[in-house]
Amino acid sequence: MPSWANSSVDKALPAGILSGYEDGAFRAGRETTRGEAAAMIYKLLAALGI
């Protein structure tokens, strides 16, 4: 994961926008699937009340 993303990830994890995998891992080096991206967008919009 690029260093510029660290602060955003640090904020998104406790907000529930990012949650990692079932085993608790956060695999920042992997490509994001379409489903994972959709889930992040959904959670972001919910967190914003949209």
Residue pairs with C-beta under 8 A, 6 or more apart in sequence:
1 9
1 28
1 29
5 28
9 18
9 26
9 28
12 18
13 19
13 20
13 26
15 47
16 43
16 47
17 40
17 43
17 44
17 47
18 26
18 40
18 43
20 26
20 27
21 27
32 40
